[in-house]
Amino acid sequence: MVTITVKKSGKLRVEAPEGGITVVDANGNDFDLSGKTAFALCGCGASRNKPFCDGTHSKLGIKGAPAAAQEEEVKNA
């Protein structure tokens, strides 16, 4: 099972059993995730290690992340 958690900082924390997920670039090349069971994807676009989060968002003061809509909010949207 893969779990993606939207963190308050905007980064996306990905957790999966080793070998349970693949991250592919725009050219179809796999990123090396050997030995990783968790990592964070950049949600702000400022990371120097894209697509992975390197903490740059905190230096830029980027805050906030979407929260899951409650059922009532979805009905009224």
mmJSON file of the N, C-alpha and C atoms, coordinates in Angstrom:
{"data_MODEL":{"atom_site":{
"group_PDB":["ATOM","ATOM","ATOM","ATOM","ATOM","ATOM","ATOM","ATOM","ATOM","ATOM","ATOM","ATOM","ATOM","ATOM","ATOM","ATOM","ATOM","ATOM","ATOM","ATOM","ATOM","ATOM","ATOM","ATOM","ATOM","ATOM","ATOM","ATOM","ATOM","ATOM","ATOM","ATOM","ATOM","ATOM","ATOM","ATOM","ATOM","ATOM","ATOM","ATOM","ATOM","ATOM","ATOM","ATOM","ATOM","ATOM","ATOM","ATOM","ATOM","ATOM","ATOM","ATOM","ATOM","ATOM","ATOM","ATOM","ATOM","ATOM","ATOM","ATOM","ATOM","ATOM","ATOM","ATOM","ATOM","ATOM","ATOM","ATOM","ATOM","ATOM","ATOM","ATOM","ATOM","ATOM","ATOM","ATOM","ATOM","ATOM","ATOM","ATOM","ATOM","ATOM","ATOM","ATOM","ATOM","ATOM","ATOM","ATOM","ATOM","ATOM","ATOM","ATOM","ATOM","ATOM","ATOM","ATOM","ATOM","ATOM","ATOM","ATOM","ATOM","ATOM","ATOM","ATOM","ATOM","ATOM","ATOM","ATOM","ATOM","ATOM","ATOM","ATOM","ATOM","ATOM","ATOM","ATOM","ATOM","ATOM","ATOM","ATOM","ATOM","ATOM","ATOM","ATOM","ATOM","ATOM","ATOM","ATOM","ATOM","ATOM","ATOM","ATOM","ATOM","ATOM","ATOM","ATOM","ATOM","ATOM","ATOM","ATOM","ATOM","ATOM","ATOM","ATOM","ATOM","ATOM","ATOM","ATOM","ATOM","ATOM","ATOM","ATOM","ATOM","ATOM","ATOM","ATOM","ATOM","ATOM","ATOM","ATOM","ATOM","ATOM","ATOM","ATOM","ATOM","ATOM","ATOM","ATOM","ATOM","ATOM","ATOM","ATOM","ATOM","ATOM","ATOM","ATOM","ATOM","ATOM","ATOM","ATOM","ATOM","ATOM","ATOM","ATOM","ATOM","ATOM","ATOM","ATOM","ATOM","ATOM","ATOM","ATOM","ATOM","ATOM","ATOM","ATOM","ATOM","ATOM","ATOM","ATOM","ATOM","ATOM","ATOM","ATOM","ATOM","ATOM","ATOM","ATOM","ATOM","ATOM","ATOM","ATOM","ATOM","ATOM","ATOM","ATOM","ATOM","ATOM","ATOM","ATOM","ATOM","ATOM","ATOM","ATOM","ATOM","ATOM","ATOM","ATOM","ATOM","ATOM","ATOM"],
"id":[1,2,3,4,5,6,7,8,9,10,11,12,13,14,15,16,17,18,19,20,21,22,23,24,25,26,27,28,29,30,31,32,33,34,35,36,37,38,39,40,41,42,43,44,45,46,47,48,49,50,51,52,53,54,55,56,57,58,59,60,61,62,63,64,65,66,67,68,69,70,71,72,73,74,75,76,77,78,79,80,81,82,83,84,85,86,87,88,89,90,91,92,93,94,95,96,97,98,99,100,101,102,103,104,105,106,107,108,109,110,111,112,113,114,115,116,117,118,119,120,121,122,123,124,125,126,127,128,129,130,131,132,133,134,135,136,137,138,139,140,141,142,143,144,145,146,147,148,149,150,151,152,153,154,155,156,157,158,159,160,161,162,163,164,165,166,167,168,169,170,171,172,173,174,175,176,177,178,179,180,181,182,183,184,185,186,187,188,189,190,191,192,193,194,195,196,197,198,199,200,201,202,203,204,205,206,207,208,209,210,211,212,213,214,215,216,217,218,219,220,221,222,223,224,225,226,227,228,229,230,231],
"type_symbol":["N","C","C","N","C","C","N","C","C","N","C","C","N","C","C","N","C","C","N","C","C","N","C","C","N","C","C","N","C","C","N","C","C","N","C","C","N","C","C","N","C","C","N","C","C","N","C","C","N","C","C","N","C","C","N","C","C","N","C","C","N","C","C","N","C","C","N","C","C","N","C","C","N","C","C","N","C","C","N","C","C","N","C","C","N","C","C","N","C","C","N","C","C","N","C","C","N","C","C","N","C","C","N","C","C","N","C","C","N","C","C","N","C","C","N","C","C","N","C","C","N","C","C","N","C","C","N","C","C","N","C","C","N","C","C","N","C","C","N","C","C","N","C","C","N","C","C","N","C","C","N","C","C","N","C","C","N","C","C","N","C","C","N","C","C","N","C","C","N","C","C","N","C","C","N","C","C","N","C","C","N","C","C","N","C","C","N","C","C","N","C","C","N","C","C","N","C","C","N","C","C","N","C","C","N","C","C","N","C","C","N","C","C","N","C","C","N","C","C","N","C","C","N","C","C","N","C","C","N","C","C"],
"label_atom_id":["N","CA","C","N","CA","C","N","CA","C","N","CA","C","N","CA","C","N","CA","C","N","CA","C","N","CA","C","N","CA","C","N","CA","C","N","CA","C","N","CA","C","N","CA","C","N","CA","C","N","CA","C","N","CA","C","N","CA","C","N","CA","C","N","CA","C","N","CA","C","N","CA","C","N","CA","C","N","CA","C","N","CA","C","N","CA","C","N","CA","C","N","CA","C","N","CA","C","N","CA","C","N","CA","C","N","CA","C","N","CA","C","N","CA","C","N","CA","C","N","CA","C","N","CA","C","N","CA","C","N","CA","C","N","CA","C","N","CA","C","N","CA","C","N","CA","C","N","CA","C","N","CA","C","N","CA","C","N","CA","C","N","CA","C","N","CA","C","N","CA","C","N","CA","C","N","CA","C","N","CA","C","N","CA","C","N","CA","C","N","CA","C","N","CA","C","N","CA","C","N","CA","C","N","CA","C","N","CA","C","N","CA","C","N","CA","C","N","CA","C","N","CA","C","N","CA","C","N","CA","C","N","CA","C","N","CA","C","N","CA","C","N","CA","C","N","CA","C","N","CA","C","N","CA","C","N","CA","C","N","CA","C","N","CA","C","N","CA","C"],
"label_alt_id":[null,null,null,null,null,null,null,null,null,null,null,null,null,null,null,null,null,null,null,null,null,null,null,null,null,null,null,null,null,null,null,null,null,null,null,null,null,null,null,null,null,null,null,null,null,null,null,null,null,null,null,null,null,null,null,null,null,null,null,null,null,null,null,null,null,null,null,null,null,null,null,null,null,null,null,null,null,null,null,null,null,null,null,null,null,null,null,null,null,null,null,null,null,null,null,null,null,null,null,null,null,null,null,null,null,null,null,null,null,null,null,null,null,null,null,null,null,null,null,null,null,null,null,null,null,null,null,null,null,null,null,null,null,null,null,null,null,null,null,null,null,null,null,null,null,null,null,null,null,null,null,null,null,null,null,null,null,null,null,null,null,null,null,null,null,null,null,null,null,null,null,null,null,null,null,null,null,null,null,null,null,null,null,null,null,null,null,null,null,null,null,null,null,null,null,null,null,null,null,null,null,null,null,null,null,null,null,null,null,null,null,null,null,null,null,null,null,null,null,null,null,null,null,null,null,null,null,null,null,null,null],
"label_comp_id":["MET","MET","MET","VAL","VAL","VAL","THR","THR","THR","ILE","ILE","ILE","THR","THR","THR","VAL","VAL","VAL","LYS","LYS","LYS","LYS","LYS","LYS","SER","SER","SER","GLY","GLY","GLY","LYS","LYS","LYS","LEU","LEU","LEU","ARG","ARG","ARG","VAL","VAL","VAL","GLU","GLU","GLU","ALA","ALA","ALA","PRO","PRO","PRO","GLU","GLU","GLU","GLY","GLY","GLY","GLY","GLY","GLY","ILE","ILE","ILE","THR","THR","THR","VAL","VAL","VAL","VAL","VAL","VAL","ASP","ASP","ASP","ALA","ALA","ALA","ASN","ASN","ASN","GLY","GLY","GLY","ASN","ASN","ASN","ASP","ASP","ASP","PHE","PHE","PHE","ASP","ASP","ASP","LEU","LEU","LEU","SER","SER","SER","GLY","GLY","GLY","LYS","LYS","LYS","THR","THR","THR","ALA","ALA","ALA","PHE","PHE","PHE","ALA","ALA","ALA","LEU","LEU","LEU","CYS","CYS","CYS","GLY","GLY","GLY","CYS","CYS","CYS","GLY","GLY","GLY","ALA","ALA","ALA","SER","SER","SER","ARG","ARG","ARG","ASN","ASN","ASN","LYS","LYS","LYS","PRO","PRO","PRO","PHE","PHE","PHE","CYS","CYS","CYS","ASP","ASP","ASP","GLY","GLY","GLY","THR","THR","THR","HIS","HIS","HIS","SER","SER","SER","LYS","LYS","LYS","LEU","LEU","LEU","GLY","GLY","GLY","ILE","ILE","ILE","LYS","LYS","LYS","GLY","GLY","GLY","ALA","ALA","ALA","PRO","PRO","PRO","ALA","ALA","ALA","ALA","ALA","ALA","ALA","ALA","ALA","GLN","GLN","GLN","GLU","GLU","GLU","GLU","GLU","GLU","GLU","GLU","GLU","VAL","VAL","VAL","LYS","LYS","LYS","ASN","ASN","ASN","ALA","ALA","ALA"],
"label_asym_id":["A","A","A","A","A","A","A","A","A","A","A","A","A","A","A","A","A","A","A","A","A","A","A","A","A","A","A","A","A","A","A","A","A","A","A","A","A","A","A","A","A","A","A","A","A","A","A","A","A","A","A","A","A","A","A","A","A","A","A","A","A","A","A","A","A","A","A","A","A","A","A","A","A","A","A","A","A","A","A","A","A","A","A","A","A","A","A","A","A","A","A","A","A","A","A","A","A","A","A","A","A","A","A","A","A","A","A","A","A","A","A","A","A","A","A","A","A","A","A","A","A","A","A","A","A","A","A","A","A","A","A","A","A","A","A","A","A","A","A","A","A","A","A","A","A","A","A","A","A","A","A","A","A","A","A","A","A","A","A","A","A","A","A","A","A","A","A","A","A","A","A","A","A","A","A","A","A","A","A","A","A","A","A","A","A","A","A","A","A","A","A","A","A","A","A","A","A","A","A","A","A","A","A","A","A","A","A","A","A","A","A","A","A","A","A","A","A","A","A","A","A","A","A","A","A","A","A","A","A","A","A"],
"label_entity_id":["1","1","1","1","1","1","1","1","1","1","1","1","1","1","1","1","1","1","1","1","1","1","1","1","1","1","1","1","1","1","1","1","1","1","1","1","1","1","1","1","1","1","1","1","1","1","1","1","1","1","1","1","1","1","1","1","1","1","1","1","1","1","1","1","1","1","1","1","1","1","1","1","1","1","1","1","1","1","1","1","1","1","1","1","1","1","1","1","1","1","1","1","1","1","1","1","1","1","1","1","1","1","1","1","1","1","1","1","1","1","1","1","1","1","1","1","1","1","1","1","1","1","1","1","1","1","1","1","1","1","1","1","1","1","1","1","1","1","1","1","1","1","1","1","1","1","1","1","1","1","1","1","1","1","1","1","1","1","1","1","1","1","1","1","1","1","1","1","1","1","1","1","1","1","1","1","1","1","1","1","1","1","1","1","1","1","1","1","1","1","1","1","1","1","1","1","1","1","1","1","1","1","1","1","1","1","1","1","1","1","1","1","1","1","1","1","1","1","1","1","1","1","1","1","1","1","1","1","1","1","1"],
"label_seq_id":[1,1,1,2,2,2,3,3,3,4,4,4,5,5,5,6,6,6,7,7,7,8,8,8,9,9,9,10,10,10,11,11,11,12,12,12,13,13,13,14,14,14,15,15,15,16,16,16,17,17,17,18,18,18,19,19,19,20,20,20,21,21,21,22,22,22,23,23,23,24,24,24,25,25,25,26,26,26,27,27,27,28,28,28,29,29,29,30,30,30,31,31,31,32,32,32,33,33,33,34,34,34,35,35,35,36,36,36,37,37,37,38,38,38,39,39,39,40,40,40,41,41,41,42,42,42,43,43,43,44,44,44,45,45,45,46,46,46,47,47,47,48,48,48,49,49,49,50,50,50,51,51,51,52,52,52,53,53,53,54,54,54,55,55,55,56,56,56,57,57,57,58,58,58,59,59,59,60,60,60,61,61,61,62,62,62,63,63,63,64,64,64,65,65,65,66,66,66,67,67,67,68,68,68,69,69,69,70,70,70,71,71,71,72,72,72,73,73,73,74,74,74,75,75,75,76,76,76,77,77,77],
"pdbx_PDB_ins_code":[null,null,null,null,null,null,null,null,null,null,null,null,null,null,null,null,null,null,null,null,null,null,null,null,null,null,null,null,null,null,null,null,null,null,null,null,null,null,null,null,null,null,null,null,null,null,null,null,null,null,null,null,null,null,null,null,null,null,null,null,null,null,null,null,null,null,null,null,null,null,null,null,null,null,null,null,null,null,null,null,null,null,null,null,null,null,null,null,null,null,null,null,null,null,null,null,null,null,null,null,null,null,null,null,null,null,null,null,null,null,null,null,null,null,null,null,null,null,null,null,null,null,null,null,null,null,null,null,null,null,null,null,null,null,null,null,null,null,null,null,null,null,null,null,null,null,null,null,null,null,null,null,null,null,null,null,null,null,null,null,null,null,null,null,null,null,null,null,null,null,null,null,null,null,null,null,null,null,null,null,null,null,null,null,null,null,null,null,null,null,null,null,null,null,null,null,null,null,null,null,null,null,null,null,null,null,null,null,null,null,null,null,null,null,null,null,null,null,null,null,null,null,null,null,null,null,null,null,null,null,null],
"Cartn_x":[0.834,0.0,0.883,0.487,1.19,0.37,1.035,0.376,1.055,0.267,0.779,0.117,0.933,0.432,0.798,-0.215,0.024,0.389,1.63,2.107,1.741,1.679,1.321,2.282,3.495,4.494,4.262,3.398,3.144,3.825,4.816,5.472,4.546,4.817,4.024,4.889,4.579,5.345,4.773,5.64,5.255,5.858,5.016,5.475,4.96,5.858,5.504,6.574,6.225,7.253,8.347,9.583,10.68,10.312,10.492,10.162,8.685,7.895,6.456,5.993,6.937,6.563,7.72,7.377,8.362,8.079,9.123,9.011,9.739,9.044,9.564,9.638,10.734,10.858,10.124,10.139,9.401,9.891,11.103,11.653,11.457,10.771,10.51,11.597,12.56,13.647,13.243,13.533,13.234,14.262,13.785,14.682,15.081,16.309,16.794,16.219,15.35,14.745,15.225,16.347,16.881,17.002,16.436,16.525,15.579,14.792,13.877,12.478,11.934,10.542,9.689,10.357,9.652,10.514,9.86,10.544,9.485,9.931,8.995,9.173,8.06,8.068,7.824,8.491,8.36,6.966,6.334,5.014,5.044,6.212,6.282,6.99,7.767,8.485,9.842,10.265,11.519,12.698,12.466,13.532,14.638,15.876,17.01,17.233,16.447,16.567,15.259,14.615,13.33,13.415,12.423,11.103,11.018,12.155,12.167,12.29,11.677,11.715,13.092,13.659,14.932,14.806,13.567,13.333,13.363,13.564,13.634,12.375,11.221,9.961,10.039,10.742,10.817,11.657,12.685,13.518,12.758,11.8,11.03,9.758,9.476,8.279,6.998,7.119,5.933,5.249,3.978,3.205,1.871,1.229,-0.117,-0.13,-1.144,-1.343,-2.829,-3.296,-4.712,-5.071,-6.238,-6.745,-7.863,-8.081,-9.151,-10.49,-11.305,-12.617,-13.531,-14.315,-15.304,-16.494,-17.245,-18.344,-19.283,-19.635,-20.548,-19.946,-18.642,-17.959,-18.016,-17.854,-17.863,-19.25,-20.302,-21.678,-21.987,-21.425,-21.707,-20.794,-19.836,-18.858,-19.453],
"Cartn_y":[-1.174,0.0,1.243,2.235,3.504,4.554,5.343,6.431,7.729,8.714,10.047,11.01,11.699,12.636,14.049,14.916,16.322,16.999,17.452,18.086,19.568,20.173,21.588,22.49,22.052,22.833,22.8,21.899,21.768,20.558,20.009,18.831,17.629,16.669,15.439,14.287,13.738,12.612,11.321,10.544,9.279,8.147,7.189,6.016,4.771,3.814,2.563,1.531,0.268,-0.755,-0.568,-0.895,-0.762,-1.475,-0.787,-1.341,-1.223,-0.626,-0.538,0.676,1.557,2.758,3.155,3.765,4.249,5.717,6.53,7.933,8.063,8.591,8.654,10.111,10.5,11.875,12.032,13.232,13.548,12.746,12.204,11.404,9.907,9.539,8.129,7.432,8.182,7.602,7.491,6.35,6.135,6.838,7.432,7.94,6.749,6.759,5.671,5.825,4.919,4.927,3.738,3.159,1.988,2.25,1.349,1.435,2.435,3.13,4.139,3.568,3.785,3.417,4.662,5.826,7.092,8.211,9.191,10.369,11.45,12.671,13.778,14.371,14.6,15.265,16.756,17.577,19.022,19.453,20.256,20.78,22.249,22.909,24.353,24.698,23.767,24.008,24.662,24.96,25.674,24.77,23.489,22.572,22.533,22.421,22.243,20.769,19.916,18.467,17.896,18.624,18.207,16.802,16.015,16.313,16.166,15.956,15.708,17.007,17.038,18.207,18.297,19.509,19.729,20.762,21.158,22.099,23.564,23.859,25.24,26.02,25.358,26.047,26.801,26.234,26.892,28.165,28.181,29.373,30.481,30.094,31.067,31.504,30.867,31.222,30.656,29.651,29.039,28.188,28.451,27.705,27.335,26.393,26.028,24.879,24.091,22.946,22.644,22.063,21.734,20.671,20.812,19.813,19.052,17.857,17.055,17.728,17.866,18.485,17.559,18.137,17.364,17.125,16.094,15.698,16.865,17.662,18.786,19.828,20.084,21.047,20.592,19.289,18.742,18.911,18.676,18.812,20.244,21.213,22.623,23.243,22.519,23.066,23.235],
"Cartn_z":[0.0,0.0,0.0,-0.786,-0.864,-0.12,0.716,1.422,1.022,0.591,0.276,1.242,2.03,3.025,2.6,2.482,2.181,3.499,3.604,4.822,4.82,5.997,6.104,5.344,5.147,4.417,2.912,2.448,1.022,0.409,1.105,0.538,0.626,-0.206,-0.277,0.197,1.364,1.916,1.354,0.747,0.121,0.925,1.302,2.039,1.331,1.118,0.45,0.786,0.702,0.898,-0.159,0.194,-0.771,-2.069,-3.175,-4.48,-4.831,-3.934,-4.132,-4.904,-5.27,-6.012,-6.924,-8.034,-8.987,-9.257,-9.278,-9.669,-10.995,-11.994,-13.355,-13.807,-14.475,-14.968,-16.301,-16.844,-18.071,-19.277,-19.198,-20.297,-20.092,-19.016,-18.752,-17.962,-17.438,-16.655,-15.181,-14.578,-13.162,-12.283,-11.185,-10.157,-9.291,-8.792,-7.936,-6.537,-6.164,-4.835,-4.002,-4.397,-3.694,-2.204,-1.414,0.028,0.665,-0.141,0.411,0.58,1.76,2.015,2.235,2.33,2.489,1.915,1.308,0.78,0.603,0.381,0.197,-1.196,-1.866,-3.162,-2.94,-3.717,-3.612,-4.042,-3.219,-3.553,-3.911,-3.74,-3.983,-5.285,-5.813,-7.063,-6.896,-5.674,-5.449,-5.088,-4.898,-4.5,-5.543,-5.069,-5.978,-6.281,-5.662,-5.83,-6.37,-7.284,-7.817,-8.394,-8.253,-7.727,-6.213,-5.553,-4.119,-3.335,-2.173,-1.292,-0.641,-0.622,0.07,1.191,1.511,2.595,2.182,0.906,0.436,0.782,0.814,1.12,2.444,3.419,4.726,4.661,3.816,3.656,2.932,2.095,1.328,2.042,3.172,3.932,3.343,2.484,1.884,2.931,3.135,4.125,3.516,4.14,3.731,2.754,2.903,2.031,2.017,0.941,0.907,1.935,2.487,3.427,2.737,3.143,2.566,2.855,1.836,1.992,2.771,3.621,4.351,3.428,3.68,2.806,2.511,3.508,3.314,2.384,2.498,1.629,0.184,-0.055,-1.401,-2.01,-1.254,-1.747,-2.157,-1.431,-1.689,-2.731,-3.193,-4.151,-5.529],
"occupancy":[1.0,1.0,1.0,1.0,1.0,1.0,1.0,1.0,1.0,1.0,1.0,1.0,1.0,1.0,1.0,1.0,1.0,1.0,1.0,1.0,1.0,1.0,1.0,1.0,1.0,1.0,1.0,1.0,1.0,1.0,1.0,1.0,1.0,1.0,1.0,1.0,1.0,1.0,1.0,1.0,1.0,1.0,1.0,1.0,1.0,1.0,1.0,1.0,1.0,1.0,1.0,1.0,1.0,1.0,1.0,1.0,1.0,1.0,1.0,1.0,1.0,1.0,1.0,1.0,1.0,1.0,1.0,1.0,1.0,1.0,1.0,1.0,1.0,1.0,1.0,1.0,1.0,1.0,1.0,1.0,1.0,1.0,1.0,1.0,1.0,1.0,1.0,1.0,1.0,1.0,1.0,1.0,1.0,1.0,1.0,1.0,1.0,1.0,1.0,1.0,1.0,1.0,1.0,1.0,1.0,1.0,1.0,1.0,1.0,1.0,1.0,1.0,1.0,1.0,1.0,1.0,1.0,1.0,1.0,1.0,1.0,1.0,1.0,1.0,1.0,1.0,1.0,1.0,1.0,1.0,1.0,1.0,1.0,1.0,1.0,1.0,1.0,1.0,1.0,1.0,1.0,1.0,1.0,1.0,1.0,1.0,1.0,1.0,1.0,1.0,1.0,1.0,1.0,1.0,1.0,1.0,1.0,1.0,1.0,1.0,1.0,1.0,1.0,1.0,1.0,1.0,1.0,1.0,1.0,1.0,1.0,1.0,1.0,1.0,1.0,1.0,1.0,1.0,1.0,1.0,1.0,1.0,1.0,1.0,1.0,1.0,1.0,1.0,1.0,1.0,1.0,1.0,1.0,1.0,1.0,1.0,1.0,1.0,1.0,1.0,1.0,1.0,1.0,1.0,1.0,1.0,1.0,1.0,1.0,1.0,1.0,1.0,1.0,1.0,1.0,1.0,1.0,1.0,1.0,1.0,1.0,1.0,1.0,1.0,1.0,1.0,1.0,1.0,1.0,1.0,1.0],
"B_iso_or_equiv":[0.0,0.0,0.0,0.0,0.0,0.0,0.0,0.0,0.0,0.0,0.0,0.0,0.0,0.0,0.0,0.0,0.0,0.0,0.0,0.0,0.0,0.0,0.0,0.0,0.0,0.0,0.0,0.0,0.0,0.0,0.0,0.0,0.0,0.0,0.0,0.0,0.0,0.0,0.0,0.0,0.0,0.0,0.0,0.0,0.0,0.0,0.0,0.0,0.0,0.0,0.0,0.0,0.0,0.0,0.0,0.0,0.0,0.0,0.0,0.0,0.0,0.0,0.0,0.0,0.0,0.0,0.0,0.0,0.0,0.0,0.0,0.0,0.0,0.0,0.0,0.0,0.0,0.0,0.0,0.0,0.0,0.0,0.0,0.0,0.0,0.0,0.0,0.0,0.0,0.0,0.0,0.0,0.0,0.0,0.0,0.0,0.0,0.0,0.0,0.0,0.0,0.0,0.0,0.0,0.0,0.0,0.0,0.0,0.0,0.0,0.0,0.0,0.0,0.0,0.0,0.0,0.0,0.0,0.0,0.0,0.0,0.0,0.0,0.0,0.0,0.0,0.0,0.0,0.0,0.0,0.0,0.0,0.0,0.0,0.0,0.0,0.0,0.0,0.0,0.0,0.0,0.0,0.0,0.0,0.0,0.0,0.0,0.0,0.0,0.0,0.0,0.0,0.0,0.0,0.0,0.0,0.0,0.0,0.0,0.0,0.0,0.0,0.0,0.0,0.0,0.0,0.0,0.0,0.0,0.0,0.0,0.0,0.0,0.0,0.0,0.0,0.0,0.0,0.0,0.0,0.0,0.0,0.0,0.0,0.0,0.0,0.0,0.0,0.0,0.0,0.0,0.0,0.0,0.0,0.0,0.0,0.0,0.0,0.0,0.0,0.0,0.0,0.0,0.0,0.0,0.0,0.0,0.0,0.0,0.0,0.0,0.0,0.0,0.0,0.0,0.0,0.0,0.0,0.0,0.0,0.0,0.0,0.0,0.0,0.0,0.0,0.0,0.0,0.0,0.0,0.0],
"pdbx_formal_charge":[null,null,null,null,null,null,null,null,null,null,null,null,null,null,null,null,null,null,null,null,null,null,null,null,null,null,null,null,null,null,null,null,null,null,null,null,null,null,null,null,null,null,null,null,null,null,null,null,null,null,null,null,null,null,null,null,null,null,null,null,null,null,null,null,null,null,null,null,null,null,null,null,null,null,null,null,null,null,null,null,null,null,null,null,null,null,null,null,null,null,null,null,null,null,null,null,null,null,null,null,null,null,null,null,null,null,null,null,null,null,null,null,null,null,null,null,null,null,null,null,null,null,null,null,null,null,null,null,null,null,null,null,null,null,null,null,null,null,null,null,null,null,null,null,null,null,null,null,null,null,null,null,null,null,null,null,null,null,null,null,null,null,null,null,null,null,null,null,null,null,null,null,null,null,null,null,null,null,null,null,null,null,null,null,null,null,null,null,null,null,null,null,null,null,null,null,null,null,null,null,null,null,null,null,null,null,null,null,null,null,null,null,null,null,null,null,null,null,null,null,null,null,null,null,null,null,null,null,null,null,null],
"auth_seq_id":[1,1,1,2,2,2,3,3,3,4,4,4,5,5,5,6,6,6,7,7,7,8,8,8,9,9,9,10,10,10,11,11,11,12,12,12,13,13,13,14,14,14,15,15,15,16,16,16,17,17,17,18,18,18,19,19,19,20,20,20,21,21,21,22,22,22,23,23,23,24,24,24,25,25,25,26,26,26,27,27,27,28,28,28,29,29,29,30,30,30,31,31,31,32,32,32,33,33,33,34,34,34,35,35,35,36,36,36,37,37,37,38,38,38,39,39,39,40,40,40,41,41,41,42,42,42,43,43,43,44,44,44,45,45,45,46,46,46,47,47,47,48,48,48,49,49,49,50,50,50,51,51,51,52,52,52,53,53,53,54,54,54,55,55,55,56,56,56,57,57,57,58,58,58,59,59,59,60,60,60,61,61,61,62,62,62,63,63,63,64,64,64,65,65,65,66,66,66,67,67,67,68,68,68,69,69,69,70,70,70,71,71,71,72,72,72,73,73,73,74,74,74,75,75,75,76,76,76,77,77,77],
"auth_comp_id":["MET","MET","MET","VAL","VAL","VAL","THR","THR","THR","ILE","ILE","ILE","THR","THR","THR","VAL","VAL","VAL","LYS","LYS","LYS","LYS","LYS","LYS","SER","SER","SER","GLY","GLY","GLY","LYS","LYS","LYS","LEU","LEU","LEU","ARG","ARG","ARG","VAL","VAL","VAL","GLU","GLU","GLU","ALA","ALA","ALA","PRO","PRO","PRO","GLU","GLU","GLU","GLY","GLY","GLY","GLY","GLY","GLY","ILE","ILE","ILE","THR","THR","THR","VAL","VAL","VAL","VAL","VAL","VAL","ASP","ASP","ASP","ALA","ALA","ALA","ASN","ASN","ASN","GLY","GLY","GLY","ASN","ASN","ASN","ASP","ASP","ASP","PHE","PHE","PHE","ASP","ASP","ASP","LEU","LEU","LEU","SER","SER","SER","GLY","GLY","GLY","LYS","LYS","LYS","THR","THR","THR","ALA","ALA","ALA","PHE","PHE","PHE","ALA","ALA","ALA","LEU","LEU","LEU","CYS","CYS","CYS","GLY","GLY","GLY","CYS","CYS","CYS","GLY","GLY","GLY","ALA","ALA","ALA","SER","SER","SER","ARG","ARG","ARG","ASN","ASN","ASN","LYS","LYS","LYS","PRO","PRO","PRO","PHE","PHE","PHE","CYS","CYS","CYS","ASP","ASP","ASP","GLY","GLY","GLY","THR","THR","THR","HIS","HIS","HIS","SER","SER","SER","LYS","LYS","LYS","LEU","LEU","LEU","GLY","GLY","GLY","ILE","ILE","ILE","LYS","LYS","LYS","GLY","GLY","GLY","ALA","ALA","ALA","PRO","PRO","PRO","ALA","ALA","ALA","ALA","ALA","ALA","ALA","ALA","ALA","GLN","GLN","GLN","GLU","GLU","GLU","GLU","GLU","GLU","GLU","GLU","GLU","VAL","VAL","VAL","LYS","LYS","LYS","ASN","ASN","ASN","ALA","ALA","ALA"],
"auth_asym_id":["A","A","A","A","A","A","A","A","A","A","A","A","A","A","A","A","A","A","A","A","A","A","A","A","A","A","A","A","A","A","A","A","A","A","A","A","A","A","A","A","A","A","A","A","A","A","A","A","A","A","A","A","A","A","A","A","A","A","A","A","A","A","A","A","A","A","A","A","A","A","A","A","A","A","A","A","A","A","A","A","A","A","A","A","A","A","A","A","A","A","A","A","A","A","A","A","A","A","A","A","A","A","A","A","A","A","A","A","A","A","A","A","A","A","A","A","A","A","A","A","A","A","A","A","A","A","A","A","A","A","A","A","A","A","A","A","A","A","A","A","A","A","A","A","A","A","A","A","A","A","A","A","A","A","A","A","A","A","A","A","A","A","A","A","A","A","A","A","A","A","A","A","A","A","A","A","A","A","A","A","A","A","A","A","A","A","A","A","A","A","A","A","A","A","A","A","A","A","A","A","A","A","A","A","A","A","A","A","A","A","A","A","A","A","A","A","A","A","A","A","A","A","A","A","A","A","A","A","A","A","A"],
"auth_atom_id":["N","CA","C","N","CA","C","N","CA","C","N","CA","C","N","CA","C","N","CA","C","N","CA","C","N","CA","C","N","CA","C","N","CA","C","N","CA","C","N","CA","C","N","CA","C","N","CA","C","N","CA","C","N","CA","C","N","CA","C","N","CA","C","N","CA","C","N","CA","C","N","CA","C","N","CA","C","N","CA","C","N","CA","C","N","CA","C","N","CA","C","N","CA","C","N","CA","C","N","CA","C","N","CA","C","N","CA","C","N","CA","C","N","CA","C","N","CA","C","N","CA","C","N","CA","C","N","CA","C","N","CA","C","N","CA","C","N","CA","C","N","CA","C","N","CA","C","N","CA","C","N","CA","C","N","CA","C","N","CA","C","N","CA","C","N","CA","C","N","CA","C","N","CA","C","N","CA","C","N","CA","C","N","CA","C","N","CA","C","N","CA","C","N","CA","C","N","CA","C","N","CA","C","N","CA","C","N","CA","C","N","CA","C","N","CA","C","N","CA","C","N","CA","C","N","CA","C","N","CA","C","N","CA","C","N","CA","C","N","CA","C","N","CA","C","N","CA","C","N","CA","C","N","CA","C","N","CA","C","N","CA","C","N","CA","C","N","CA","C"],
"pdbx_PDB_model_num":[1,1,1,1,1,1,1,1,1,1,1,1,1,1,1,1,1,1,1,1,1,1,1,1,1,1,1,1,1,1,1,1,1,1,1,1,1,1,1,1,1,1,1,1,1,1,1,1,1,1,1,1,1,1,1,1,1,1,1,1,1,1,1,1,1,1,1,1,1,1,1,1,1,1,1,1,1,1,1,1,1,1,1,1,1,1,1,1,1,1,1,1,1,1,1,1,1,1,1,1,1,1,1,1,1,1,1,1,1,1,1,1,1,1,1,1,1,1,1,1,1,1,1,1,1,1,1,1,1,1,1,1,1,1,1,1,1,1,1,1,1,1,1,1,1,1,1,1,1,1,1,1,1,1,1,1,1,1,1,1,1,1,1,1,1,1,1,1,1,1,1,1,1,1,1,1,1,1,1,1,1,1,1,1,1,1,1,1,1,1,1,1,1,1,1,1,1,1,1,1,1,1,1,1,1,1,1,1,1,1,1,1,1,1,1,1,1,1,1,1,1,1,1,1,1,1,1,1,1,1,1]
}}}
